[in-house]
């Protein structure tokens, strides 16, 4: 390597393109040396390839997300279904809207609640609208 070429932009309007090239001799260049371990390899290591460790980490993240996002709501849904199936006549319940009543009749997908004793007011609601069974909680 006798000649090293350096491309640089000229500070003024010396050339129409604004870029010039000039050869640089070895006397004009400066080199910097760094003291290093003589036993150290001079070649650079290739970048690390993703291995099974990363795949296991991603798998664990999906497992945690499953438990947080899907398992909790399903468990609550099963408990609610079990509570609704255990309802009997004369159980006191509270709906998710806050209405307190006594179970009068249970059908496939609806429950009749008596909400006022003096006027004999009854309301038909969906099974999913039952929030809590107050009769079972009082026994505990």
N, C-alpha and C positions, 0 to 999 in steps of 0.2 A: 504494500500500500504506500505508494510514493506520494500520491496526491489525495488530499481530502477536500471535498468541495462543501462549502457552506452557503446556503441560500439565505439571503437577508433582504429586507426592504431598505431601499436607500432613503436617507433622511430628507433629501430634497427631491426636486424634479429633474434628476439626472437622466433618467430613462423614461420612455413613455409608459412602460408597464409598471414601473415603480419597484421592480424586483431585479436584483443583480446577482451574479454568481462570480465568486472569485476563488482561486485555489489557495489553499492554506498549506504552508510547509510545516514540517515536523518541529522546526525551531519555534514557531509561533504558538504552538498548542501547549496547554498546561495539563499535566496529569496529576491526579491525587491518588495516593496509595494509603490504604488502611491496614493497620496491623491486625491480623486475624490468626486464628488457630491454624497451624500448618497441616493438621490432620483433618480439618474440615473439608467436606466434599465441595468441589467447585460448581458442580451442576445443581440446578434448582430442582426441588422436588416437584413432581406433578401435583396438580390440585387433587384434594381428597375426593373420592367418589362417594356418593350417598350409599350407605350400606343398609343393613337390616336394622340398625339402631334407630334410624330415622323412621322407618316403616313401623316399628314397634311403638315409637312415640306417637305417631299419627293414629295408630290403632287405639292406644290408651286414651287419646283425646276424644275419639268418637265414642268410646265406651262411657267415659264420664258424661259426655253430652247426652247419651241415651238415658242414663240414670237421671240426669237433671231435667231433661225436657220431656221425656215420654213416660218413664216409670212412675213418677210422682202423681201426675194426673190420672193415670190408669188405676193406680192404687186407690185414690180418692173416689173414682167412679165406681170401683168394685164395692167399696165400703158403703157408698150411697145406695147402690142397688140392693145390697144386703139389708140395709136399714129399711128401705121401702118395702121389701118383701116380707119383713118381719112385722109390718104394721097390722094392727088388729082394730076392731071396732072399739070405740070409747078411748082410744089413745089420744093424748093431747099432743098436737104438733104445731110447729111454727114454720111458715112458708118462707121462701127466700125473699119475699116482699115484706115480711114482718107481720103477717096476719096470723093471729093465734086462733086455733079452732080444735074441735073434737071430731075425730073420724066417725062418720055415720055409715058410709058405704064405700067399698073398694071394688072397682071394676078392673078390666084389663089394663087400660091406660089412663084412667082418671079416678080421682078420689073425691067423695062428697064430704065437705066439712061443714059442721054446724058452728057458726061464728058468733051467734047471739042467742042466748037461751030464752030471753023474754019474748022476742018476736019470732023465734024459730027460723032464723035466717040461715039459709044453706048456700054454699058455694061449691061448684064443681071446678076442680083444678087438675092439672096434669101431674103425673107422678114425679116429673123432674122438678116441680115447683116446691116440693117438700124439702125444707132445710134441715130441720132437727126434729127428733122424736123426744118430746119433753117427758113423756111418761116413763120411758126407759132410762132417761138420765136421772130422774128423781130416785129411782130404785138403787142406783149405784152409790 
